[in-house]
Amino acid sequence: MKWNDKLYPLDLEVELEELLEEVSLKSGNGEYLFPGEEGNLPSADLDDLGDCIRLRMELPGVKASSVTITTYEDAIVIDGRWGSALSGKKGQPLQVESRSGAFRRSIEFPTKISSNDADAILESGILTVTLKKSE
């Protein structure tokens, strides 16, 4: 970004937008993800099963006790904490690529669901949540 002492408000807005694009990525829904943040978001697939919506999310190393699921009629929010299954107590780490810390993922549904009628299971690092559609 070059210095320009004649910036007008609109020019400043354009400059800020360009700066944000330089230091961040955009997610699929247009929200900015800052460096490191995209690596903390668990991958998810959403399937329409007719009378249900199924969400499958990759949560390797995450314990079921550290996951909180909140459902709404048009969205779901998954909060949790990445495990540290690879960390050991011996030795000095030379390189660390495993995830650690908290994460939060919210996904909007294309249809309304019955937020009180959901089944969830975390097995082999995959969280599967099945939600009945509203009638």
Backbone as a printed PyTorch tensor [residue, N CA C, xyz], in Angstrom:
tensor([[[  0.8510,  -1.1680,   0.0000],
         [  0.0000,   0.0000,   0.0000],
         [  0.8960,   1.2300,   0.0000]],

        [[  0.6760,   2.1280,  -0.9400],
         [  1.4680,   3.3480,  -1.0430],
         [  0.8180,   4.4690,  -0.2470]],

        [[  1.6550,   5.3250,   0.2960],
         [  1.1550,   6.4690,   1.0420],
         [  0.5770,   7.4830,   0.0690]],

        [[ -0.5860,   8.0130,   0.4050],
         [ -1.2400,   9.0150,  -0.4150],
         [ -1.8550,  10.0380,   0.5240]],

        [[ -1.3130,  11.2560,   0.5160],
         [ -1.8110,  12.2680,   1.4420],
         [ -3.1180,  12.9030,   0.9700]],

        [[ -3.6280,  12.4960,  -0.1810],
         [ -4.8790,  13.0520,  -0.6870],
         [ -6.0130,  12.0260,  -0.6340]],

        [[ -5.9640,  11.1280,   0.3350],
         [ -7.0000,  10.1050,   0.4420],
         [ -8.3370,  10.7210,   0.8190]],

        [[ -9.3420,  10.3340,   0.1040],
         [-10.7040,  10.7050,   0.4350],
         [-11.3300,   9.5170,   1.1500]],

        [[-12.4560,   9.6980,   1.8520],
         [-13.0550,   8.5690,   2.5830],
         [-13.2530,   7.3210,   1.7230]],

        [[-13.7200,   7.4700,   0.4940],
         [-13.9310,   6.3140,  -0.3690],
         [-12.6020,   5.6490,  -0.7130]],

        [[-11.5660,   6.4580,  -0.9860],
         [-10.2480,   5.9050,  -1.2800],
         [ -9.7130,   5.1340,  -0.0790]],

        [[ -9.9380,   5.6480,   1.1090],
         [ -9.4790,   4.9810,   2.3260],
         [-10.1670,   3.6230,   2.4840]],

        [[-11.4570,   3.5880,   2.1830],
         [-12.1910,   2.3220,   2.2720],
         [-11.6240,   1.2920,   1.2910]],

        [[-11.3210,   1.7150,   0.0890],
         [-10.7350,   0.8200,  -0.9190],
         [ -9.3640,   0.3420,  -0.4590]],

        [[ -8.5530,   1.2540,   0.0660],
         [ -7.2210,   0.8880,   0.5540],
         [ -7.3100,  -0.1290,   1.6920]],

        [[ -8.2440,   0.0700,   2.6270],
         [ -8.4100,  -0.8680,   3.7410],
         [ -8.8680,  -2.2360,   3.2470]],

        [[ -9.7720,  -2.2510,   2.2850],
         [-10.2430,  -3.5180,   1.7150],
         [ -9.0840,  -4.2680,   1.0550]],

        [[ -8.2430,  -3.5590,   0.3220],
         [ -7.0830,  -4.1940,  -0.3160],
         [ -6.1080,  -4.7280,   0.7260]],

        [[ -5.9060,  -3.9760,   1.7970],
         [ -5.0130,  -4.4250,   2.8650],
         [ -5.5510,  -5.6920,   3.5250]],

        [[ -6.8500,  -5.7290,   3.8040],
         [ -7.4640,  -6.9310,   4.3820],
         [ -7.2790,  -8.1330,   3.4660]],

        [[ -7.4340,  -7.9340,   2.1640],
         [ -7.2650,  -9.0410,   1.2250],
         [ -5.8260,  -9.5340,   1.1960]],

        [[ -4.8660,  -8.6440,   1.3990],
         [ -3.4580,  -9.0400,   1.4200],
         [ -3.1200,  -9.9200,   2.6160]],

        [[ -3.7120,  -9.6390,   3.7750],
         [ -3.3230, -10.3460,   5.0030],
         [ -4.3080, -11.4330,   5.4160]],

        [[ -5.3050, -11.6810,   4.6110],
         [ -6.3000, -12.6720,   5.0030],
         [ -6.7510, -13.4850,   3.8030]],

        [[ -7.5470, -14.4920,   4.0920],
         [ -8.2180, -15.2980,   3.0820],
         [ -9.7050, -15.0710,   3.2420]],

        [[-10.4700, -15.3810,   2.2110],
         [-11.9230, -15.3020,   2.3470],
         [-12.4750, -16.7070,   2.3820]],

        [[-13.4150, -16.9360,   3.2860],
         [-14.0730, -18.2370,   3.3650],
         [-15.0960, -18.3300,   2.2450]],

        [[-15.7460, -19.4810,   2.1350],
         [-16.7480, -19.6920,   1.0970],
         [-17.9170, -18.7300,   1.1850]],

        [[-18.2370, -18.2360,   2.3770],
         [-19.3720, -17.3210,   2.5050],
         [-18.9370, -15.8550,   2.5190]],

        [[-17.6910, -15.5830,   2.1280],
         [-17.2270, -14.2140,   2.0000],
         [-16.6730, -13.5880,   3.2580]],

        [[-16.6870, -14.3110,   4.3810],
         [-16.1340, -13.7700,   5.6140],
         [-14.6140, -13.8620,   5.5710]],

        [[-13.9500, -12.9300,   6.2230],
         [-12.4960, -12.9590,   6.2670],
         [-11.9980, -13.9660,   7.2870]],

        [[-10.9910, -14.7100,   6.8880],
         [-10.2930, -15.6250,   7.7850],
         [ -8.8680, -15.1210,   7.8760]],

        [[ -8.3990, -14.8410,   9.0500],
         [ -7.0570, -14.3230,   9.2030],
         [ -6.0670, -15.4690,   9.3280]],

        [[ -4.7960, -15.2230,   9.0210],
         [ -3.8130, -16.3010,   9.0280],
         [ -3.8860, -17.1200,  10.3080]],

        [[ -3.9240, -18.4460,  10.1440],
         [ -4.0210, -19.3450,  11.2750],
         [ -5.4500, -19.7260,  11.5880]],

        [[ -6.3950, -18.8410,  11.3000],
         [ -7.7890, -19.1230,  11.6290],
         [ -8.3540, -20.2180,  10.7360]],

        [[ -7.9900, -20.2040,   9.4340],
         [ -8.5420, -21.2080,   8.5370],
         [ -8.1150, -22.6140,   8.9310]],

        [[ -6.9540, -22.7570,   9.5650],
         [ -6.4850, -24.0590,  10.0190],
         [ -7.1950, -24.5370,  11.2680]],

        [[ -7.9020, -23.6590,  11.9240],
         [ -8.6040, -24.0340,  13.1490],
         [-10.0670, -24.3720,  12.9050]],

        [[-10.5430, -24.1870,  11.6940],
         [-11.9290, -24.5130,  11.3910],
         [-12.0230, -25.9600,  10.9310]],

        [[-12.8390, -26.7670,  11.5950],
         [-12.9880, -28.1530,  11.1540],
         [-13.7380, -28.2340,   9.8230]],

        [[-13.3340, -29.1700,   8.9770],
         [-14.0110, -29.4000,   7.7040],
         [-15.3690, -30.0300,   7.9610]],

        [[-16.3500, -29.6550,   7.1400],
         [-17.7040, -30.1740,   7.3450],
         [-18.3910, -30.4360,   6.0130]],

        [[-19.2560, -31.4480,   6.0010],
         [-20.1200, -31.7610,   4.8630],
         [-21.5560, -31.7450,   5.3600]],

        [[-22.4500, -31.2160,   4.5450],
         [-23.8650, -31.1340,   4.8860],
         [-24.6450, -31.8680,   3.7980]],

        [[-25.4790, -32.8350,   4.1980],
         [-26.2450, -33.6380,   3.2440],
         [-27.7360, -33.5400,   3.5320]],

        [[-28.5370, -33.5080,   2.4630],
         [-29.9930, -33.5520,   2.5730],
         [-30.4180, -35.0040,   2.4110]],

        [[-31.0290, -35.5800,   3.4470],
         [-31.4540, -36.9780,   3.4220],
         [-32.9690, -37.1160,   3.2580]],

        [[-33.6020, -36.1110,   2.7040],
         [-35.0590, -36.1460,   2.5410],
         [-35.7600, -35.5090,   3.7180]],

        [[-36.0050, -36.2950,   4.7720],
         [-36.6830, -35.7540,   5.9540],
         [-35.7020, -35.2630,   7.0140]],

        [[-34.3970, -35.4090,   6.7370],
         [-33.3500, -35.0100,   7.6920],
         [-32.2240, -34.2580,   6.9860]],

        [[-31.4720, -33.5300,   7.7850],
         [-30.2130, -32.9210,   7.3550],
         [-29.1180, -33.6230,   8.1460]],

        [[-28.0350, -34.0270,   7.4650],
         [-26.9230, -34.6790,   8.1580],
         [-25.6690, -33.8170,   8.0020]],

        [[-25.0510, -33.5350,   9.1300],
         [-23.7850, -32.8060,   9.1680],
         [-22.7000, -33.7840,   9.5900]],

        [[-21.6240, -33.8340,   8.8210],
         [-20.4550, -34.6280,   9.1990],
         [-19.2740, -33.6720,   9.2730]],

        [[-18.5570, -33.7280,  10.3870],
         [-17.4580, -32.8000,  10.6310],
         [-16.2330, -33.5740,  11.0930]],

        [[-15.0810, -33.2390,  10.5130],
         [-13.8310, -33.8880,  10.8890],
         [-13.2900, -33.2620,  12.1700]],

        [[-13.1740, -34.0840,  13.2150],
         [-12.6650, -33.6230,  14.5080],
         [-11.6170, -34.6010,  15.0420]],

        [[-10.5190, -34.7900,  14.3220],
         [ -9.5060, -35.7420,  14.7890],
         [ -8.8720, -35.2950,  16.1010]],

        [[ -8.7500, -36.2350,  17.0250],
         [ -8.1170, -35.9450,  18.3100],
         [ -8.9830, -35.1950,  19.2980]],

        [[-10.2510, -34.9640,  18.9520],
         [-11.1570, -34.2180,  19.8280],
         [-11.9670, -35.2090,  20.6590]],

        [[-12.0230, -34.9700,  21.9590],
         [-12.8200, -35.8160,  22.8480],
         [-14.2700, -35.3450,  22.8250]],

        [[-15.1910, -36.2990,  22.8800],
         [-16.6220, -35.9620,  22.8690],
         [-16.9810, -35.0260,  24.0200]],

        [[-16.3040, -35.1780,  25.1460],
         [-16.6060, -34.3430,  26.3130],
         [-16.2220, -32.8790,  26.1120]],

        [[-15.4110, -32.5940,  25.0830],
         [-15.0060, -31.2070,  24.8450],
         [-15.8270, -30.5410,  23.7370]],

        [[-16.8660, -31.2120,  23.2560],
         [-17.6860, -30.6780,  22.1640],
         [-19.0520, -30.2500,  22.6950]],

        [[-19.4720, -29.0530,  22.3000],
         [-20.8020, -28.5450,  22.6280],
         [-21.5250, -28.2560,  21.3210]],

        [[-22.7400, -28.7600,  21.2060],
         [-23.5430, -28.5590,  20.0000],
         [-24.7710, -27.7420,  20.3810]],

        [[-24.9810, -26.6340,  19.6740],
         [-26.1570, -25.7970,  19.8840],
         [-26.9160, -25.7330,  18.5690]],

        [[-28.1870, -26.1120,  18.5940],
         [-28.9830, -26.0810,  17.3690],
         [-30.0310, -24.9820,  17.4450]],

        [[-30.2880, -24.4070,  16.2870],
         [-31.3300, -23.4050,  16.1030],
         [-32.2090, -23.8950,  14.9630]],

        [[-33.2990, -23.2280,  14.6910],
         [-34.1740, -23.7140,  13.6250],
         [-33.5490, -23.5830,  12.2380]],

        [[-32.5140, -22.7590,  12.0980],
         [-31.9050, -22.5910,  10.7810],
         [-30.3800, -22.6810,  10.7930]],

        [[-29.7980, -23.1330,  11.9050],
         [-28.3360, -23.1890,  11.9850],
         [-27.8880, -24.1160,  13.1120]],

        [[-26.6030, -24.4230,  13.0880],
         [-25.9790, -25.2200,  14.1450],
         [-24.6420, -24.5780,  14.4830]],

        [[-24.2740, -24.6220,  15.7500],
         [-22.9810, -24.1030,  16.2010],
         [-22.2820, -25.2300,  16.9580]],

        [[-21.0620, -25.5280,  16.5390],
         [-20.2490, -26.5580,  17.1870],
         [-19.0610, -25.8580,  17.8340]],

        [[-18.9400, -25.9950,  19.1460],
         [-17.7950, -25.4720,  19.8920],
         [-17.0080, -26.6570,  20.4260]],

        [[-15.7010, -26.4960,  20.4890],
         [-14.8900, -27.5760,  21.0400],
         [-13.4510, -27.1710,  21.2340]],

        [[-12.6600, -28.1540,  21.5590],
         [-11.2460, -27.9320,  21.8180],
         [-10.4700, -29.0260,  21.1170]],

        [[ -9.5260, -28.5990,  20.2720],
         [ -8.6540, -29.5670,  19.6120],
         [ -7.8270, -30.2720,  20.6670]],

        [[ -7.6770, -31.5680,  20.5120],
         [ -6.8530, -32.3470,  21.4310],
         [ -5.3850, -32.1880,  21.0950]],

        [[ -4.5660, -32.7110,  21.9360],
         [ -3.1250, -32.6820,  21.6790],
         [ -2.6120, -34.1130,  21.7090]],

        [[ -3.2260, -34.9630,  20.8900],
         [ -2.9030, -36.3910,  20.8750],
         [ -1.4520, -36.6480,  20.4890]],

        [[ -0.8600, -35.7480,  19.7380],
         [  0.5090, -35.9610,  19.2800],
         [  1.5510, -35.4080,  20.2310]],

        [[  1.1330, -34.5870,  21.1770],
         [  2.1180, -33.9700,  22.0640],
         [  2.6140, -34.9800,  23.0870]],

        [[  3.8810, -34.8940,  23.3780],
         [  4.4750, -35.7760,  24.3720],
         [  5.1660, -34.9590,  25.4350]],

        [[  5.5320, -35.5980,  26.5060],
         [  6.1770, -34.8790,  27.5990],
         [  7.6920, -34.9040,  27.4780]],

        [[  8.2050, -35.7500,  26.5950],
         [  9.6550, -35.8490,  26.4540],
         [ 10.1010, -35.1690,  25.1700]],

        [[ 11.2600, -34.5730,  25.2260],
         [ 11.8480, -33.9810,  24.0350],
         [ 11.3910, -32.5580,  23.7760]],

        [[ 12.2050, -31.8510,  23.0270],
         [ 11.9340, -30.4750,  22.6300],
         [ 11.2760, -30.4920,  21.2480]],

        [[ 10.0860, -29.9100,  21.0900],
         [  9.4480, -29.9020,  19.7720],
         [ 10.3020, -29.1460,  18.7540]],

        [[ 10.4740, -29.7380,  17.5870],
         [ 11.2030, -29.0940,  16.5030],
         [ 10.2470, -28.5050,  15.4770]],

        [[  9.1080, -29.1320,  15.3340],
         [  8.0860, -28.6560,  14.4110],
         [  6.7400, -29.1300,  14.9360]],

        [[  5.7680, -28.2320,  14.9880],
         [  4.4410, -28.5870,  15.4880],
         [  3.4060, -28.1620,  14.4490]],

        [[  2.7080, -29.1310,  13.8940],
         [  1.6590, -28.8540,  12.9180],
         [  0.2850, -29.2740,  13.4170]],

        [[  0.2400, -29.9690,  14.5450],
         [ -1.0460, -30.4230,  15.0700],
         [ -1.8360, -29.2340,  15.6160]],

        [[ -3.1450, -29.3630,  15.5640],
         [ -4.0350, -28.3010,  16.0280],
         [ -4.1590, -28.3460,  17.5410]],

        [[ -4.3230, -27.1840,  18.1300],
         [ -4.5850, -27.1100,  19.5650],
         [ -5.4100, -25.8610,  19.8290]],

        [[ -6.1110, -25.8690,  20.9320],
         [ -6.9140, -24.7110,  21.2930],
         [ -8.3790, -24.8770,  20.9220]],

        [[ -9.1220, -23.8260,  21.1370],
         [-10.5680, -23.8460,  20.9280],
         [-10.9210, -23.6080,  19.4630]],

        [[-12.0810, -24.1200,  19.0780],
         [-12.6250, -23.8340,  17.7560],
         [-14.1240, -23.6140,  17.8840]],

        [[-14.6820, -22.9350,  16.9040],
         [-16.1250, -22.7210,  16.8130],
         [-16.4820, -22.7090,  15.3370]],

        [[-17.4810, -23.4840,  14.9960],
         [-17.9330, -23.5400,  13.6070],
         [-19.4450, -23.4040,  13.5960]],

        [[-19.9510, -22.4600,  12.8200],
         [-21.4000, -22.3100,  12.6790],
         [-21.7650, -22.5250,  11.2150]],

        [[-22.8600, -23.2310,  11.0130],
         [-23.3030, -23.5530,   9.6600],
         [-24.7980, -23.2720,   9.5720]],

        [[-25.1790, -22.5240,   8.5370],
         [-26.5960, -22.2470,   8.2990],
         [-27.1850, -23.3680,   7.4550]],

        [[-28.4240, -23.7370,   7.7550],
         [-29.1140, -24.7710,   6.9990],
         [-29.9350, -24.1380,   5.8780]],

        [[-30.0990, -24.8500,   4.7710],
         [-30.9160, -24.3240,   3.6710],
         [-32.4190, -24.4410,   3.9450]],

        [[-32.7700, -25.1320,   5.0220],
         [-34.1680, -25.3320,   5.3960],
         [-34.2830, -25.3120,   6.9160]],

        [[-35.4550, -25.0840,   7.4240],
         [-35.6470, -25.0710,   8.8840],
         [-35.6370, -26.4990,   9.4210]],

        [[-35.0880, -26.6490,  10.6200],
         [-35.0190, -27.9650,  11.2570],
         [-35.7000, -27.9110,  12.6200]],

        [[-36.0080, -29.0720,  13.1370],
         [-36.5600, -29.1860,  14.4830],
         [-35.3750, -29.2160,  15.4450]],

        [[-35.1020, -28.1000,  16.0820],
         [-33.8760, -27.9740,  16.8840],
         [-33.8570, -28.8840,  18.1070]],

        [[-34.9970, -29.4470,  18.4840],
         [-35.0420, -30.3530,  19.6410],
         [-34.9130, -31.8220,  19.2580]],

        [[-34.8610, -32.1160,  17.9680],
         [-34.8300, -33.5020,  17.5060],
         [-33.5390, -33.7500,  16.7300]],

        [[-32.4560, -34.0410,  17.4600],
         [-31.1510, -34.2500,  16.8330],
         [-30.4450, -35.4350,  17.4760]],

        [[-29.6910, -36.1480,  16.6670],
         [-28.8370, -37.2330,  17.1530],
         [-27.4070, -36.8820,  16.7860]],

        [[-26.4770, -37.1040,  17.7100],
         [-25.0710, -36.8050,  17.4450],
         [-24.1990, -37.9340,  17.9620]],

        [[-23.1410, -38.2300,  17.1970],
         [-22.1650, -39.2320,  17.6150],
         [-20.7940, -38.7960,  17.1080]],

        [[-19.7920, -38.9500,  17.9640],
         [-18.4070, -38.6670,  17.5890],
         [-17.6680, -39.9960,  17.6240]],

        [[-17.2720, -40.4550,  16.4380],
         [-16.6380, -41.7620,  16.3300],
         [-15.5160, -41.6970,  15.3010]],

        [[-14.3490, -42.1900,  15.6830],
         [-13.1790, -42.2220,  14.8000],
         [-12.8520, -40.8460,  14.2280]],

        [[-13.0170, -39.8100,  15.0380],
         [-12.6690, -38.4600,  14.6160],
         [-13.6870, -37.7840,  13.7180]],

        [[-14.8570, -38.4000,  13.5290],
         [-15.9190, -37.8130,  12.7040],
         [-17.1540, -37.5790,  13.5730]],

        [[-17.5780, -36.3140,  13.6370],
         [-18.8180, -35.9720,  14.3250],
         [-19.9480, -36.0390,  13.3030]],

        [[-20.9700, -36.8230,  13.5990],
         [-22.1430, -36.9140,  12.7260],
         [-23.3530, -36.4400,  13.5160]],

        [[-24.0140, -35.4110,  12.9930],
         [-25.2230, -34.8720,  13.6160],
         [-26.3480, -35.0010,  12.5940]],

        [[-27.4190, -35.6770,  12.9860],
         [-28.5860, -35.8410,  12.1230],
         [-29.7430, -35.0790,  12.7520]],

        [[-30.3520, -34.1890,  11.9590],
         [-31.4090, -33.3040,  12.4540],
         [-32.6470, -33.4510,  11.5880]],

        [[-33.7960, -33.6080,  12.2230],
         [-35.0720, -33.7060,  11.5070],
         [-35.4560, -32.3360,  10.9580]],

        [[-35.9760, -32.3190,   9.7400],
         [-36.4880, -31.0820,   9.1610],
         [-37.8120, -30.7310,   9.8270]],

        [[-38.0960, -29.4310,   9.9110],
         [-39.3920, -28.9760,  10.4320],
         [-40.4740, -29.2760,   9.4170]],

        [[-41.6620, -29.4980,   9.9230],
         [-42.7860, -29.7680,   9.0090],
         [-43.6420, -28.5560,   8.8510]]])
